Each structure stands twice: as C-alpha cells, then as structure tokens.
Amino acid sequence: NFSQVTEFILLGLSDTRELQVLFFIFFFLAYAMVLLGNLLIIVTVRTDPKLLSPMYFLLCNLSVLDICCTSVISPRLLVDLLSQRKAIDFEDCMAQLFFLHFVGASEMFLLTVMAYDRYTAICKPLHYTAIMNQRVCWLLVFACWAGGFLHSIVQTLLTVQLPFCGPNTIDNYFCDVPLVIRLACTDIYVIEWLMASNSSLISLFCFLVLVISYTFILVTIRVRFTEGHWKALSTCASHVMVVTIFFVPCIFIYLRPFSTFPSDKHICVIYTVLSPVLNPLIYTLRNNEVKASMWKL
C-alpha cells in the first residue's frame, strides 16, 4: 500500500526493567514447556501403536497447532523484553497478524472437531469406527487448516490495504487486528464491522457447537453409568477446560466493535501463552493411556 509508516512500536507488558526480567523468565519457561510438552505428545502418539485412535490423531494435530501458535508470539516477545526499543517492521507485523489468526482459527476448528469425535465415541459407539475412519480424520484436519487460512487471509488483506500515515504505537506485545487497524488514517467503520463479524462469528459458532456437543455427551452419560462412560467423562472434562481457557478470552475480545477495544494485555496472555502451556499438562495428567505411553517411551 501507500503507507508512510514502515514500523510499529510495541509498548510491551511493562516499562519497568525489573518486571521485564521477571516476564522474560516466565515466558521463557512457558515457551520451553510448550515446546517440550507438545513435542513429547507428538512423539508418544507417533511411536506407540496403541495410540492410533482418532482422538490421539487429533490430539497430535492440536499439539502441532499449539507449537505454531506460541512460536508466532513468544520468540519475538522474549527478544523485545531484553530490548530497549521494541520496534517491529510493517511487513513483520502483517506476517505476525496473518499467522496468529491462521493458527488460532485452525485451532478453534480443531477443538470443535475433537468435541465431535468425543460425541460420536460416546453417543454412537457402535458406529464410531465407521464414522471416524482414517480418511474422515484427514479430511477434517485439512478442513480445519483450510478454514483457518481463509479466515486469516481475509483479515490480513483487509488490514494491509489500509493507509498508515501517522500513529504507529501499539499498546501490546504483538500485532493484532483490533489495535493495528485503529492506527489507520481513514474511516474504518465498515472494515471494522466486517473483521469483527468474521472473527466473532467463528469464535461464537465453534463455542456453541462445543456446548451442544458436550450437552449431548452429558445427557448420554447420565443415562449410562458404566465405567467406560465415566472414563470418557474424565477425558471430556479436560477438553472442556482447554475450550474454556481458549474460547472465552477470544469471544470477549472479538465479539464487539474494535473501536471500543481496551488494551487488556492480561487477557491476551491467557490465549496466546497460558492455553498452549496447559494443553500438554491437561492431556497427559488426565489421560492414563498417554501417561503410560510416555513412561514407556
């Protein structure tokens, strides 16, 4: 585009040097846990022949998305925490925005697919192997990535064509649509509603599908009090924790016009850092099969 702005200044999480050092230690440990934990899940699922069910195939893909999601944010954040001037080039900002929405939307779709997988396994156990066969699993995963790409490319194209001619300060530690488009030197009312509707509808639709799926699961488990169903309930409980931590902040941020968007960095930390950290912990500590396979590995 014809923007005069060549870089954006990120204000980060704090101006205090001591706090920046503490944040660096915290986010470095969190990033290391995300990488090691999710890589361990991927290696465990891929090497143990007992973990060939669709649930573990989808879990493996969730780990890949978690690694990608946190890698879009954390390395840049760690460098900025040790830098005096936290600047990011215009092209790098657009790239970060694109990949964040690409991976984030793909993970929303994948969590929805995982809920459907649990619904099929619990509510239609006799048809499970026919419904969730290998071909269907690959198609569903491909659809998740394709849906994330389409969502992200729309958000990025609407952002990159805006003219930026003056303000270039972003009150956050990464580039995201709500804060970036507010710096544009033009009327963004229509684009703002288009982008907010895009993000909010995806978040809300996926969340409602998840709620409906788990409602059916709870109704089914209430009728059938068997050991296998209580085990499934335990698995679903951990899934609900992941869903709540990931979806609620996203819905809170995107389900409204961006002009009223407050720069709440703590909420951003929840779904960009905390959720990827908790995923491997929840899925390993709450799943005896995965724990046994990891000890064996």
Helices and strands as residue ranges (DSSP letters): E 7-10, H 17-47, H 54-81, E 87-89, H 90-123, G 125-127, H 128-131, H 134-160, E 169-170, H 177-181, H 189-223, H 227-254, G 258-260, H 265-269, I 270-274, H 275-285, H 288-296
